[in-house]
Each structure stands twice: as C-alpha cells, then as structure tokens.
Amino acid sequence: MKLEGKAVLVTGASRGLGEALMETFARKGARVVGVSRNADEMEAVASRLRARGYEAHALAADVGDKEAIHPLVGAASALVGPIEVLVHNASTLGPTPLPLLLDTACEDLGRVLEVNLVGPFRLTKAIAGAMVLRGGGVVVHVTSDAAISAYPRWGAYGVSKVALEHLGRIWAAELEGTGVRFLNVDPGEMDTGMHRDAIPEADPSTLSRPRDVAARLVTLVESVDAHPSGARVEAARVEVGRPEAA
C-alpha cells in the first residue's frame, strides 16, 4: 500500500508509540488524525508535525466511551476524508501497581475491556463498512505478548489483548474478499510511560524505542498484502524500509 495521500486514524496518539506512528505516517505523506483523551497533548503533537510541513490533525476523544465513537469518525472524516488506515493503539493497563486477578475490581476489568476491546470494536464497526464499499482498507490492532503468555498481575490487560487479537481474526474471516485487511501487531517491550507504570524497575536500555517500532509497523501496513488478513506479526521481525508488497 502506498501511503502518500492516504487518510490515517491513530488512537492513543499523544505519546509513546502513538505519537511515533503519527510522525512516521505523516513522513510517508499520509493525512493523519491522532486521537487522545488529552486534548492539549494531542494538539501539541499535531502542531509540531504541521510546523514541519506535514498534514496532521488532533481530536480529543475517549475510545472507551460509546457516545464518542460516531462523532469521532465524523470529525476525522471531515478533516481528511474517509479513513483508509485505522490503527487501534489506545490502551490502558488498569490500576497500577498491577493487581492479582483476585484483587481486581470488576469495574476495573470492565474499564480495561471498554478501552482495549470494545472501543476498537465500535470504531472498526463505524469505519469498516465504508472501507468495504470502497473495496479496500487496513485495520491494525496493536497487541502484546500478554495475549499469548499468562503473566501474573497482567490479567485484565492480557485478557483484553487475547480478545482483541481474536476479534481481528474474526473481522478478517467475515470480511474476506472485500479488500479490507486486518493485522494484529505485537510491538514488543518499549520504553514508554505505560511500560514504566507497569514495570518501573525495568532498564530502559533493554527496551525498544517507540520510533523504531513505529517504522516497523508502518512498513507492515505498506506490505499488508504480503500477510494473511488477521495474521499476528511481531514487529521485531519486520525489516524496515523494505515493504514486501506495493
């Protein structure tokens, strides 16, 4: 997929991997909309990119809020046109320090699922129909190794990522042949605020930089036809700058 001129929506885009994705897509010539609950942080990211000559826009919304989804899609489409690439990057750990499941409040589990799973479902549902009518589009679920490994104290987050990955596979199966493709991308461990909240004792020098992971993820989008729709891909295995398909 050639990204120049494409309309891209990235959630959780005010910091960390989301901010790096905004910049990487913009440098490829895409027309990018970033979404975050923090309006000031999101606008600061978009303003920095516009100052460098890129097309970047900021929207404030909580993807875990059902009532926010359709206004968000309408506003994004008004800014850049029908969304052609949707990246579900927004995520929450829930309370930190991370609790055992026995100590996890039902309300906290519910909030994690609303942001990490139900929000992406609603947003894809609001956008993918138009992608089908146009005959193409890409939806990326940013997942985690917590989706395949059972880490103590990562229960709410891990459950949400397991479900998110399977959601991507089901979307792929149901929309097979429409031109709309889905990817589940495991970014690996990154030096981000979320990682510091979860594992404050981690050595940052052992973690990937969000900018490097963003480059690999964008390369995956460029080469999306080289992967089965619904596939799970580890970002660390992607060679940057050599998309496998146009």
Secondary structure, DSSP 8 states (H G I E B T S, - for coil): ---TT-EEEEES-SSHHHHHHHHHHHHTT-EEEEEES-HHHHHHHHHHHHHTT--EEEEE--TT-GGGHHHHHHHHHHHHSS-SEEEE------SSS---GGG--HHHHHHHHIIIIIHHHHHHHHHHHHHHHHT-EEEEEE--GGGTS--TT-HHHHHHHHHHHHHHHHHHHHTTTTTEEEEEEE--SBSSHHHHHH-TTS-GGGSB-HHHHHHHHHHHHHTGGGS-TTEEEEGGG--TT--S--
